[in-house]
Each structure stands twice: as structure tokens, then as C-alpha cells.
């Protein structure tokens, strides 16, 4: 049932891009699931392609059958028997039943035997522990409140949880693969998938850090900064962003890093901001932004 729901969403195009890629990865490694998808796809296509087609020969056959029914009804009405013959048959049937009943009564008379049953008084047993009665009632109520199909529901819940874990693992593998792709657009797609993760594994974080340090595309590095900001609770991410600010000379990247570190309230970046503010080789807009960041971080109290 669970597979049919996911397959239906896949065939109808209701899955997100990330879910679709994860599901197709699963298809390549699961022949049973692939067979089920093909069967449902064929059924789906047959339903969509089914059309009612007119058939002149079938229409003619239908009207001939209808005319024959009408003629049969006329024939039956014409051959209707006389009423007195019907009554005679009914009388003969009733007489036969009456004779059979009379013969049965004569050959095997019914014997009725009367017995007197005395109800025994209920045996009263002493209750040694009157405290146990409420416990028994509570146990009975608990058994009543638990339906028999609860183990089945728990099994379905376990299957759903297992499938979600498998999909998350597959999604992380897809992200790691996309981040290594030669195409910048594919790497950006992997970053979008990574941004949707709630608790990524360390391998994903390390792949993002490597992308920020080594990727040649400015757009990919900027998108990586935005993705890493979602995991600002990690001290390693803060250190990486601060270090990247000392390595890059691209004004757009410097601006993005300064704004990100200020939002993350990383006071360890104050010395780097001061260096950028004093360096006349740095773009003027970056120096002004660094000075503004110094003022905002200085107001933060631990």
C-alpha cells in the first residue's frame, strides 16, 4: 500500500524534484519496485487511452434482441392458461400437503416430555483481596481500547520510518554525487537539495566546506555560503566562513560573507572586519559594510 501511494504520486508528477530523483535512484536498484511501477504505468495508460467507440453492428444486434423480447412477451400473453386450471392445480397441491401431514401424525406421534429444572442458588465466594477488582476492570478496559489491528498499524509505521530513512540516505548520496559534477548547474542543484536537509550527516557538511574552498564558480560558492548558514549551530561552519573571508578577494563574495557572519552573530570575525576596513585595496563598498558589521557585532553581549 505504501509503495502504491508513492508510485501513484510519481506517475502523476506530485513528487518534488528531490523526491523524484531519490525515487528513480531506488528504481535502478530495486527490480521488484521497478516491475510494480511498470505494471501501474500500463494500467494508468490503459485507463487514459480507453475510449467508448460506437459499433453499428452491436447497435443493430441490440435492437434485434429488444424486438425479440417484445415478441416473446406477446406470445406469453396469448398462451396464458385458463384461471380455473390454475385454481385446480393449487387445490391439488394443498390437498397433497394435508394428506402427508395427517399420515405423519398417525405414524409418528410427537412425545412431549416435561422436566422441572431447579435453579441452584449462586455460590458466594469470599473475596480475599477486594483491591484486585478495580485492577481487573482496568485491564479489561485496556484490552478493549486496544484494537486487534494495532500490531499491523505499528508495522506500517515502521515501514514508513524505514522508507524515510532510506530515502534520506539516498538523497544524501545524490547530493554528494552532484557536488562533484563538472557542470556548475548540477552542483547548484545539489546545493538546493542540501539546503532542504534538516540534520545532514558530517559527510555532507564536509562536502559543502570543500565546495566553498575549491569551487571555481562564484555562483556556486555564494550558494554554498547560503546553504552553510542553515547549519550555523556548528562551530566548524563558523570557522570556515571566517577563514574564507580572509582568502577571497572577490567583492561580491566578501559582501555575502560579511552579511552572513553578522546574521550568525560570529564575534570571532571582528578582527577580519577591522582589517578589511583599513585595507585601501579592498573595494570601498566592502570596507563600508565591514565597518557597519563591526558596529553591529560590538553591540552583541554574551
Helices and strands as residue ranges (DSSP letters): H 2-12, H 17-29, H 31-49, H 56-78, H 83-107, H 132-145, H 150-179, H 184-195, H 202-214, H 218-229, H 235-247, H 251-263, G 267-269, H 270-278, H 284-298
